[in-house]
Amino acid sequence: MEVQSIRDRFLEHEKENLSVYAFPTSATKGRETPCVPCDIRTEFQRDRDRILHSQSFRRLMYKTQVFLAPTGDHYRTRMTHTLEVTQIARIIARGLRLNEDLTEAAALGHDIGHTPFGHAGEFAMQKCFDPSFTHYKQSLRVVEKLENEGQGLNLCYEVRDGIVNHTGKHMASTLEGVIVKFADRIAYINHDIDDACRAGILSERDIPSGLRDILGNSHSERIDTMVSSIIRSSMNRPSISMETEVQAATDSLREFLFERVYRNPIAKSEESKAQVMLMYLFEYFVKHPEKMPDTYKRNCDRDSVERCACDFISGMTDRYAIEVYSDICIPKVWRGPKE
């Protein structure tokens, strides 16, 4: 009698327990380069692990979320944002009996190609490289072409689809991918309020009372309201949505954040400097491609030098970008021989 592998048990569990609207792992369109199945993990579980163990994922620890290169220990970074998105996305997927492994993999990878200094870095690349540059397209490029010494992570189609469609006008082809879009917004709206309060540029009482009445009076209450609303509205349906009142309040809260935080001169006081710095680095490496690491320099054989410079800069952490700029532009203090 043939012994069932652990992977097969997972797949059998999916058949028995997932909603009819879930995307089963067995239906994946697969990878661009086929590989031997794992005896323990399903394909989406493997993708989760490939993302989690990648260098690009680790660098998220030192990339800006809202406040540039914060020195406080409790401000969110791109890494903590990603983890909060993943937790919220998994809870929604579990509540709807959708594929948690697919949801988790797409959530962990959704910002893996984000620029240093948050959206200031994204704007810089749009100015000096390509107006169509976006962090979500760059995240797809990272997992397809840049990670693993240029080999990419060879992820399944559905995970890549969830990554590139987590924001913007397009929607992912799976409900699990759509969940990541909702979870991303829920996470950043709420943790950016928390960070803004910590920075002293906002207080919970500043949030309009009508929004607090609908969404709640604290970080945890708002997240619970939004997540619960999605589960109630989407249960046993072939689409993901929020209840109308909660969606309207969530949209209004996001607009409030743009007015009070995202365009706040205190929170964004250093962004123009960060953009100038990154644009300078772009021009420098376009003129001196030999100064880029081999991982990016060798890609000049297949891609334009501008594309490779953009890839290099987009992969930098905040502090590394500052260090590189300092090495190039700031003169070193001369020290004479010791007497």
ABEGO torsion letter per residue (X at the ends): XBBBBAAAAAAAAAAAABBAABBBAAABAEBABBBBBBAABBAAAAAAAAAAABAAAAAAAABBAABBGBABAABBBAAAAAAAAAAAAAAAAAAAGBBAAAAAAAAAAAAAABBBGEAAAAAAAAAAABAABBAAAAAAAAAAAABGGGAEAGBBAAAAAAAAAABEABBBABAAAAAAAAAAAAAAAAAAAAAAAAAGABBAAABBAAAAAAAEABAAAAAAAAAAAAAAAABGBABBBBBAAAAAAAAAAAAAAAAAAAABAAAAAAAAAAAAAAAAAAAAAAABAAABBAAAAAAAAABBAAAAAAAAAAABBAAAAAAAAAAAABBBBBBBBBX
